[in-house]
Amino acid sequence: MEQWMRSVPVSLASAPGLVLRGGSRKVARHVLACCLLLVTFGFPEPVWASPTDGSTAGESRRLNGFVLAPLAVPAEEILPGGPPRDGIPALVSPAVTPADDAPWHEEEVVVGVALEDEKRAYPVSLLEWHELVNDTLGGRPILVSYCPLCGTALVFDRTVERETHTFGVSGLLYRSDLLLYDRATQSLWSQISARAVSGPRTGARLRVLRSEMTRWGDWRRRHPDTTVLAADTGHQRPYGRSPYAGYAESRNVYFPAPIDPRYHPKMPTLGVRVPDGPARAYPAVEIMHAGGKVKEKFEGHGVSVAFDPDDGVFRVEAPLELEVVEGYWFAWAAFHPTTSVFAASNARDTSGADILSAP
């Protein structure tokens, strides 16, 4: 059942000549992952510095041209991911095409968004090369974000304190997750937490809008009037060839993040949360052991979560007061360490071997 797998970085588990243990293995994996991403996305003009590049002990740390102050997270947990700032180019007001003219196969994974009477799909095969799309849908400025390392797609309102912002890819990571930045203040924002972690906007939060990850064929059938992000982005990229092949099946996490060992790190997981409040996880393996669909109450709200292992997609029904986040188990747990977890009541194997296979 491999169709569910998100495209994400080439596995380093079998890199020739690597016989490392403990911390050395982690450091080597981090360095090699950075090198692979640099090779993939190119070597734009470097714009980063660290305290060893001229900063003194009393100065704020700088990375990829960003001053890491003030900070809401430990400075040592913000790491360069390989490409420099904007080395992965965010899209701004991109071209779209009607569904009838779209070249995508039925099985293409897309991020679907519906606002007012307007619907749009964003193919993951484009998002993994750009990670951010600054767009307007239903008259609202939105930001579509995708982090291949965490398998997370979140859509935000780009309006912060009555100002509309344009966002770019910082080239930095926090707990293996994408850090975006707004071009107006140079503040860094954590994708999964939806909160600014550095810069003038530190502490501010983006509004998360409801979206879903599904197959293009399914989205199109349900929304025949949809538009879709055009493959003609103005950038020369080998769309259709994933730069992250093999990562979704691997147990390896290439950048430091807390790892909860209860499930395979890349177990598909649907999370629901009250903004800045309680959170609950629905790992795919638990949904399957419960018969494929779960209905329950969470914080007084009715929630329904289903998982289709053949298509590899979740279906969720939840009020808009709750935020929905889909991604890998390790990523959800890293940002929600006190999360509750739905567990099927029957005896079961939680390894996920029946849903994914790991090298």
N, C-alpha and C positions, 0 to 999 in steps of 0.2 A: 504494500500500500504506500507507494512512494509519491503519489500525485500530490499529497498534501504539502510536501516539503518546500519550504521557502528557499529561494536561491540566495545563498550567502557564502566567506573567503576560503580559498583553496586549502585543503587539509595539509597541515605540516607534520601530521603524525608519522608519515613514512618518509620524511625528508632524508635523503641518503647521507650517511656519515654522522647523524646525530645520535650520540649515545650519552644522554645527559640525565641527571637526576635532581630532584628537589628544586631549589631556587634557580639553579643553572638552567634547567629545562624551561622554567617559566620565563626567565630573561631572554633566552634564545628564541622562544616562541614569539614573544613580544617584538623582538627585533626583526625576526623573519617576516612577521605579519606586516610590520611597517614597510619593509622593503618590497613586499609583494604589492601593497597598495600604492606605493610610489611608482613602481614599474607599470602598474595598471593605469593609473590616472595621470602619469607624467610628472615632470619636475618643473613646475612654475617657479618664478623667482622667489627665493626664500624670504619670508617676512617674520621669522620667529627668533626669539632670544630667550635665554635662561639666565639665572643668576650667575652662571660661570661665563656668560658672554658680555660681561662688563657691568652687570648690576652689582651693587654693594649690599652688604647685609641689611642695611636699613631701607632698601628700596623694595618696592613691590615686585613680585615675580612676573615675568613676561613670557608668554608663549604665543607663537604664530602672530605676533604683533598686538596681542591683547594684554592689557594690564589686569592682572588677576587681583583686583581690589575694588570695592570691598568683596569679601568672599562669604558665601553661605555654606560651603563645603570645604573639606581639607584641601589645601593647594596641591599636596602631593598626589591626590587622587585624580587630578586633571592631567591628562597625558596626551601627547601628540599621537595621532593615529596614523601618521605617514604623510599624506598630502598636506601642503600648507593651506593657509586660508584661501578659500575659493578655488583650491585645486580641484575640488569636485564642484562643478558650476551649478548653482541653483537656477531654476527657470523662473522667469518673470513674465507675466501676461502671455503665456505660451499660446501657440496656435492649437485649435481643436478641430475635430472633424465629426460629421454626422455618423451615426452608427452604421448606416448602409455603406459608407465609404471606408470604414475602418478595416485594416488588414489583419486584425488579430484573430488567432484561432480561438475556438470555443473554450479551450482549456486554459487560456491565458489568465493568470491571476491578476486581478485588478483591485484597486481601492475605489469603492463606490461611494459617492456623496450625493445626497438629495437635499436641496435647500429651496424653500418655497415651491415653485413649480418647475425648477430646473434641476436636471440630473447630469452627472458627469462621472466618467470612469478614468482612472489613472493606472495604466499598466505597470506592474512591478518591474517588468523588463526595461522600462524607461527610468523608473524611480531609483533602481539600484545604481544607476549611473549619475543621478542628479541629487537624490535624497530630499530635495525641497522643491516645491512648486508654489510660487506666489501667484495666486489666481483670484478671480472674482466669480462668484456663483450665487445666483438668486439675489443679486444686488449687494452681496456681502463680500468684503475682502477676506479671503481664506488663505491658509497655509497648509498644504498637504506635505506631510513629512513621512519619511521611511528610513529606518535604520536597519541595514542588512545584518549587522552584527547581533542585533537583539530581535530581529524579525518583527519589529513593531511599526505599525502605521497609525499615526494620529493626525487628525485634522484640527486646526485651530482657527479661531477668529484672529485676524491680524490687527485688530483694533486694541490698543492698550491706552487706557486713560484718554479716550477720545481721539487718539492719534493713530493713523494707519501706518503700519511699519512694513518694510521690506526686509526679508531675512536671507542670510547666506549661510553657507557651510563653513564652520570655523576650522575644520581639520583637527579639532580636539575632541577628546572623549572623556566622559565621566562614568565610571562603572561600566565600561564597554559601550556606553550609549552615546549617540550623536549629541553634540553640543552645537546648537545653532546660534546665530547672533543677529541682532537687529542693527541695520546699517546706520541708524540715527544716533544711537548711544554707544554702540560697540559692546553692549551687554551680552553675556553668554547665557543661553537658556538650555536647560535640560529637557530633552524631548519627552521622556517618560513621566517625569514629575510635572512638566508643563510650567516650570518655575525658573525665573532668572536666578543664577547662582553666582554671578560675578558682574561687576560694573554698576553703572548708575541705577539700573533697574532692579538690582538685587532684591529679592523677596517678592517682586511682582509675579503675577500668575496669568498665563494665557487661558482663555476660555476654550475648552475642548468641545468640538462639535461631533455629532454622531456620524460615523462612517462604518463601512464594513469591507472586509476582505472576502472576495468571492471569485467565481469564474466569470469570464467575459460573457460566455454564452448564457449563463443564468441571469446575470445583470441585464443583459440586452433583452431577454425575454420578459423580464419583469418591468423594464423601463425602455420600451421601444423608441421613445423620443430622446433618449440619452445622447449626449455628445461624448467624445473620448479624446484624451490628450493625443495630439498628432505626433507621429514619429519624426516629422521634420521639425526638430527642435532648434536648428541653427548651430548645432554642435556635431562634430564628427566623432561618433562613438559606434562601436560594433554592437548595436542593439540586437538582442536575440541571443548573444553570447554572454552568459553570466560571468562577471569577474569574481564571483564568490562560490563557484561550483564545489560541492562536497561539504561545505561548512555545516549545513543544516543537519546532516546525518552524524556528524562527528560529536564526540563528547568534549572536544577541546574548546575552550574559551580563550581567545588570543590576548585579551587585555584584562587587567585585574578587575575582579568583581567578586563580591561575596557569593559563594556557591552553597545553595541549600541542597543536600544530597538526597532528598526524599524522592526525586524523580530525575530522569534523564535531563541534563541541562537544556536540551533543545526540545523538550516535550511541548507540543503546541498547548498553549494555555490561554483561556479567556478570563480576563480579570474585570471585575466591576468594583467601583469605589465611590464613596461620597467624597467630593472634592475636599482635600485636606482632612479626611476622616477615615472611617473604617473601610477595609478592603477585603474582598473575597475572591479566591481563585477557583477556576474550574479546569483542572488539567484534562486533556482529551482522554487519557487512559481511564480516568474516573468516570467520565461521561459514558464511555463505551461500556464499562462494567455495570453501569446503572441502566443499560438498555438503549443508550444513544441520546436520551433526552432527560433533562432534569427541570422540575418546577419547584420553586421554594420561595420563601420570604427572606429578604435581606434588608435589614434596617427599616423594616416596615413596608418595603416595596416588593411587589411581585416580580420575580425574575424567572425567565425560561431560557435555558441554554441547551442547544443540541449540537452534536458534532457528527459530520459525515466523513468516515475514514476514506471513502472512495474519492470524493472530491477534495477532502482535506480542508473543509471549511466549517466554521462555526455558524450557528444561527442563534441570535439572541433577541429576546424581547424584554425590554426594561424601560422604565420611565426615564425621561430626559434629565431628571434630577441626578441620575447616576451616570458616571463616566464609564465607558467601556474601552478596555485596552486588550488587544490581542497580540501575542508574541511568544517568545520562548520562556519556559519556566524559570530559568536562571535569572532572566532580566526582570520578570515580574517580582520574584522573591527578593532580588537585590534592592529594589526600590520600595518594597512593601514587606519589610522583615517581620511585621506583626500580623500579616495577612491570615485570615482564616481560610481553610481549604475544604472544598466539598470532597467528601470521600464516600464512595459507594459502600453500602452496608454489607454486601456479600464478600466472602473471602476472595482475594484477587492478587494477581501479580502486578505490582506498580512499576515495573521496570519499563513498560511501554514497548516491549519487544514485538507485541502484536500490531503496533502502530508505526514504529520506526525501527530501523536497524542501524546500529552504530558500529564503526570499525573498532 
